[in-house]
Amino acid sequence: MVVAISSNRVIGKGGKIPWYLPEDLQMFKRLTLTHPVLMGRKTFFSIINQLGKPLPQRQNLVLTKDEKIKKIINQDYSAVEVFSSFEDAIAWVEKNEFEKVFIIGGEKIYRETLHKCQEMFLTEVDANFDGDTFFPEIKWDSWVAIEKSTWKLEKKCELRYRFCHFRRKT
Ligand SMILES: NC(=O)c1ccc[n+]([C@@H]2O[C@H](COP(=O)([O-])OP(=O)(O)OC[C@H]3O[C@@H](n4cnc5c(N)ncnc54)[C@H](OP(=O)(O)O)[C@@H]3O)[C@@H](O)[C@H]2O)c1
């Protein structure tokens, strides 16, 4: 799972991430490049709105139960795989022998899958934000910190943030 989260657990507002941290976007790219990325329908269209295309050099996997939307995505983005359930998406990942899949949001997908994830790459943004989508409460006693970077400062917006990597306790 990969997520950037504010101090009050906000992850989104109005279909977007409510901060701009270029280094976080670079980290996200480094981490996920060549691996499949699984996302909800709203996050997929948020990426399309901002980037004009699916995430490049990664197999984009999208969850929706809406047959019409499924058709539209299949028509417009032939390289994108669309699934009606998390289980179907995971079956596809296994069938295609990918070593791992990154779950990249949004709230609905994080809530449904956090308990199934083995690793969490969490960018902590050291401020409260207004938002309409949130990351679920984390049961910290199930996770061990592998790495926490020092706090970094994005000078333009004076935001402090750090990169954290957690692994589920066995
Ligand atoms: N800060 C971050 O790191 C980060 C990362 C990603 C996204 N975000 C933000 O999160 C917000 C979007 O989150 P969201 O919760 O509103 O939407 P979302 O999770 O991206 O998408 C929700 C949709 O996914 C589909 N879906 C969910 N679970 C499914 C399942 N088990 N099977 C089939 N389809 C399923 C449904 O689509 P249908 O309704 O079509 O059936 C559902 O309405 C945006 O603001 C975005 O910018 C933030």
The ligand as an ORCA input file, in Angstrom:
! r2SCAN-3c Opt
* xyz 0 1
  N      -3.149     10.953     -0.539
  C      -3.016      9.856     -1.292
  O      -1.981      9.175     -1.243
  C      -4.134      9.438     -2.216
  C      -3.980      8.309     -3.026
  C      -5.031      7.936     -3.866
  C      -6.213      8.687     -3.883
  N      -6.303      9.770     -3.084
  C      -7.557     10.572     -3.076
  O      -8.620      9.735     -2.652
  C      -9.841     10.268     -3.202
  C     -10.636      9.141     -3.840
  O     -10.997      8.172     -2.860
  P     -12.487      7.530     -2.853
  O     -12.624      6.662     -1.654
  O     -13.479      8.634     -3.045
  O     -12.525      6.674     -4.223
  P     -11.677      5.394     -4.739
  O     -11.392      4.477     -3.607
  O     -10.563      5.862     -5.583
  O     -12.756      4.750     -5.710
  C     -13.963      4.259     -5.178
  C     -14.667      3.445     -6.244
  O     -13.912      2.267     -6.543
  C     -14.800      1.200     -6.845
  N     -14.633      0.138     -5.858
  C     -14.260      0.248     -4.565
  N     -14.179     -0.967     -3.984
  C     -14.518     -1.865     -4.942
  C     -14.625     -3.279     -4.972
  N     -14.332     -4.042     -3.891
  N     -14.999     -3.881     -6.117
  C     -15.279     -3.151     -7.229
  N     -15.191     -1.801     -7.247
  C     -14.825     -1.166     -6.126
  C     -16.211      1.771     -6.803
  O     -16.453      2.240     -8.122
  P     -17.933      2.262     -8.766
  O     -18.693      3.255     -7.942
  O     -17.681      2.708    -10.170
  O     -18.463      0.844     -8.657
  C     -16.036      2.939     -5.842
  O     -17.032      3.931     -5.978
  C      -9.428     11.345     -4.190
  O      -9.554     12.622     -3.590
  C      -7.971     11.063     -4.439
  O      -7.219     12.197     -4.821
  C      -5.306     10.159     -2.267
*
